[in-house]
Amino acid sequence: MRVLAIDHGTKRMGIAISDELGMIAQPLEFIPAEPFAEFLERLKEILREKQVELVLVGVPRNMNGSYGPAALKVQEFVAVLKDAIAIPIKTLDERLTSVQAHRFLTETEVRGRRRKEKVDKSAAAILLQSYLDVRPN
């Protein structure tokens, strides 16, 4: 079962995909968030090409577990996405995935523009791998 993860952002959406066995996550790309119609078109292309069976969207909760303004934006995004695609969508707490992605990219000495471009898709891969590691087989 192939799973695709989305790290929602106001400027870019990070995309990661699992392998065909649903065991290993890998960063795929980032898609500009605007214009939304173009984002949606590219997302649908990926879903078809990769034969995705589940979409996972990270919801940024506050450290105390509450939902802030960013989480509410993601919930609105998920509602629109559910109307636009037929594939099941799940949400998952994504606290600190961007922090982990920044730390990883710092450790691997990725700098400047390349780093900014990789953070979103790396955060999506971290989110996806955490889901794959705990889901029942």
MORARA-V339697 format. One record per residue. N is the residue number from 1. RES is the residue in one letter. PHI is phi in whole degrees, 0 to 359 (999 if undefined). Layout:
N_RES_PHI + N_RES_PHI
//
This chain:
1_M_999 + 2_R_272 + 3_V_241 + 4_L_245 + 5_A_247 + 6_I_238 + 7_D_262 + 8_H_290 + 9_G_215 + 10_T_283 + 11_K_256 + 12_R_223 + 13_M_249 + 14_G_280 + 15_I_236 + 16_A_227 + 17_I_223 + 18_S_271 + 19_D_288 + 20_E_297 + 21_L_276 + 22_G_72 + 23_M_246 + 24_I_235 + 25_A_266 + 26_Q_220 + 27_P_298 + 28_L_248 + 29_E_191 + 30_F_242 + 31_I_239 + 32_P_305 + 33_A_289 + 34_E_235 + 35_P_289 + 36_F_299 + 37_A_299 + 38_E_289 + 39_F_302 + 40_L_298 + 41_E_299 + 42_R_294 + 43_L_300 + 44_K_297 + 45_E_300 + 46_I_297 + 47_L_302 + 48_R_290 + 49_E_301 + 50_K_268 + 51_Q_53 + 52_V_286 + 53_E_250 + 54_L_208 + 55_V_249 + 56_L_246 + 57_V_241 + 58_G_282 + 59_V_247 + 60_P_280 + 61_R_272 + 62_N_290 + 63_M_299 + 64_N_273 + 65_G_92 + 66_S_282 + 67_Y_258 + 68_G_257 + 69_P_301 + 70_A_295 + 71_A_294 + 72_L_294 + 73_K_297 + 74_V_293 + 75_Q_297 + 76_E_295 + 77_F_301 + 78_V_297 + 79_A_298 + 80_V_293 + 81_L_297 + 82_K_298 + 83_D_281 + 84_A_266 + 85_I_231 + 86_A_267 + 87_I_281 + 88_P_301 + 89_I_235 + 90_K_238 + 91_T_247 + 92_L_214 + 93_D_301 + 94_E_246 + 95_R_309 + 96_L_71 + 97_T_295 + 98_S_293 + 99_V_298 + 100_Q_298 + 101_A_296 + 102_H_299 + 103_R_299 + 104_F_299 + 105_L_292 + 106_T_293 + 107_E_296 + 108_T_267 + 109_E_59 + 110_V_276 + 111_R_235 + 112_G_59 + 113_R_299 + 114_R_301 + 115_R_293 + 116_K_301 + 117_E_291 + 118_K_270 + 119_V_301 + 120_D_295 + 121_K_288 + 122_S_291 + 123_A_297 + 124_A_297 + 125_A_293 + 126_I_296 + 127_L_302 + 128_L_296 + 129_Q_296 + 130_S_296 + 131_Y_293 + 132_L_297 + 133_D_291 + 134_V_250 + 135_R_286 + 136_P_289 + 137_N_277
//
